[in-house]
C-alpha cells in the first residue's frame, strides 16, 4: 500500500470504484481526483484545478499505471514536492 506524509500525518492511498473503468482517488479522507483505465494507458483528472498559462492542464493521459497517474495528481496539486 502506498502513503504520503501530509501535515505530519501518514495518509494511505485509497481508491473507490465508481464504474467499470473509473475510480475516485483519495489520500486518507481527502478527495484528490479520478483515474480512468483506458485501453493501453491510465488518465487522470484532479479535483483541484492546476493552471499553466491560464489553461487547466487536466485531463492528463498516457500513464503506464494507476499509481503513476495518482502520483502525478499529488505532485501537480501541491500535496507533495517529491
Order of alpha helices (4+ residues) and beta strands (2+ residues): beta-beta-beta-beta-beta-beta-beta-beta-alpha
